[in-house]
Amino acid sequence: MSGTQLPRRIAVVGSAGAGKTTLAQRLAQRLALPHVELDALFWGPDWTPAPRDLFREKVGRALDGQTWATDGNYSAARDIVWGRADTLVWLDYALPLVMWRVTRRTLRRALTGQVLWNGNQERLRTALLSGDSLILYALRTHRRRRRDYARLARQPEYAHLHVVRLHSPLEAQRWLKSLPQAQPKPEDRSP
């Protein structure tokens, strides 16, 4: 951001598998902000999506604070997230990179049995052989997300947002490092 104003309410968006959660976590750590992962609010046990009204309520409560970094593309809550954010970080990575990342991450999660939100786990069968495959979803939605985010960022209701459009992981890393490291609060320091 320009001048000395730091981002305090940050929404990270981009294609599935681009690294939204990782960047939001790193931003939260660097700027000493709470991290809110929208997937954790949306997905219930057994990959059951939260009803729209409940999801919006959860998002509203989670983003009620003065500072946060969040990640996710949920249009059902975009007005809440983007409306409250001061900074929109858009990971606008090339399709080959996104496909490599989402495939690698999905396979790692499935092979290691990594437990995600509310006990959910990715399965190889779903990842590779299903219409619900996140890999196929990333492929199908990449172009649309790029077009939609460019259009949405110009909408009057989001004119307050400082948009940071990053085209590569290296660019994201450089931008992150350009932000000052938050100093621990006195109560956070060990005696």
Buried (B, 14 or more C-beta within 10 A) or exposed (E): EEEEEBBBBBBBBBBBBBBBBBBBBBBBBBBEBEBBBBBBBBBBEEBEEBEEEEBBBBBEEBBEEEBBBBBBBBEBBBEBBBBBBBBBBBBBBEEEBBBEBBBEBBBEBBEEEEEBBBEBEBBEEBBBEEEEBBBBBBBEBBEEBBEBBEEBBEEEEBEEBBBBBBEEBEBBEEBBEEBEEBEEEEEEEEE
